[in-house]
Amino acid sequence: MKSNMTKEETCAYLGGIIDGEGCVQIGKSTWNGRFYYRCQVEVTSTDHALIFWLHDIAGGSVGQHTANHAWKEAWRWTLSASHDVLTLLNLVLPYSIIKEERIKLAIRFICRQKGDEGLTHYNEMKVLNKKCGHQNDLEVPNAK
């Protein structure tokens, strides 16, 4: 991938990838009978060079992802550390069109006041996803 982009070009490119191919979500998990919420950004692609470029630029984790064995092998990049997600979303927000509302909601979620568990933000994200025809309601199995 082109590595001599300016910071602004890199942010614009990242914004386009996340806007078109990415997923900005607030997930819910249960541990000891309590709900916990977290925000993450994901991009899944059959182009492993793109996924590893995202990892090199922003960190996070990379794994293989194939939902159907008849499909081409795919890779998934995930960024879930709150500080890293917040930094990335603030950088790409000016270049976002499709996911602008979700990115703003995710930023509000990460910056929420202590004691705010995040349920309101989680439900708002579900509404936004349904408006756009997405059903990616992330439910994580009980944390260990």
N, C-alpha and C positions, 0 to 999 in steps of 0.2 A: 504494500500500500504506500501511497505517497506520504513521505515523512517530512517533507520540507514545507508544510503548511504553516501559516501564521497561527497564533492562538485564536484569533477571530475566525479564521477559516476552519480550524479544528472544531471550535464550538458550534459553528454553523453546520458542519458535516455531522457531528454527533447529534445535534438537534434534529436534523433531517432523518437520521437513522432511527432515533428513538420515536420521532413523530410518525414515521411510516412503518417501521418494523418492530418497534419496541412495545413494552407493556410497563406502565407505571401503576402500581397497585398497593393497596393497603390490605395486608393479610391478617387473619385472626387465628390464634392457636389457644389451646387450653392446657393449663398446668396447675395441678393441685386444686381443681375446681374453679379456677379463675381464668378469665379471658385476657389474652395479651395481644396487642396489635403492633404491627411493624410495617414499614414501607420498604418496597424494593423496586428496582428497575431491572427488566429482563429484555434481552434480544435473542431470538432464536433464528438461525439461518443455516442453510446448507453450505454457505461460503465460510469455511473455517478461517480463512485469512481475515475476514471482517471480524469474526468473534475474537480472535487472538489480538487483533489491533485494538478492539475495545478494551480488552484486558490490559494490554500494554499501556494504554492511555489513562484508564480510569481505575484499574485494579479490579477487585471482585473475584469471582470464580468462574471457571469454564468447565462444562461437562458435555458429554454426548447426550443427545436427546432424539429419540425416534419413537413417536407415538404409534406408528404403524409399521410393521416390518416390510410392507410393500413399498413404503416411501423411501426416498433417498436419505442417506445418513445426514443428520442435522446436529448442530452444536448450539448450546445455550450459554450465554454470558449472563451472570447475575451479579448485581451490586446491591448489598443489603445493609451495610454498616451505615447507620443514620447520618453520621458526619459526611461520609463519602457521597451518599445519595443526595443530601442537601446541597453540597458543593456542586455536584454534577447538574442537578435540576436548576439551580440558580444560573449556571453558565449557559444552559441550553434554552431556558425559558424565552429569551428574546427571539429565538429562531423557531419556536413551536407554533404550529397552526392547529393541527388536529387535536393534540393532547394538551393544549394550553390550560384548559380548566382542570384537568387531572393533575397536571404538574403544579399548578397553584394550590390545589387542595392538598397534595402531598407535602408541599413546603409548609403549609399551615399545620398539617398533622405533626411533622417533625419538630416544629417550633412551638407546639402547644405548651400550655402551662403545666407545671408539675401537678399531679393529682387528676388531670384530665386523661382518662384511660384511653380515649381515642374512638369510642363507639360511634359518636356522631360523625366523625370523619370517615370511618369505615362505611357507615350507611350511606353517606353522601357519595362515596366512590362507587358503591353498588348502583346507585341511581344514575350516575354519569355513565357507567359502563352499559347499563340497560338502554339508555337513550341512544347510545352508539351501536347497539346491537351486540355488545359483548356480554358474555356470561362468565367472565373469568373471576368468579368469586373465590378468592384464594382461601381455602381452609387447610390448615396444616394439622396433621395428626398430633395427638398429645405429645408435647415436648418431654424429653427425658431429662 
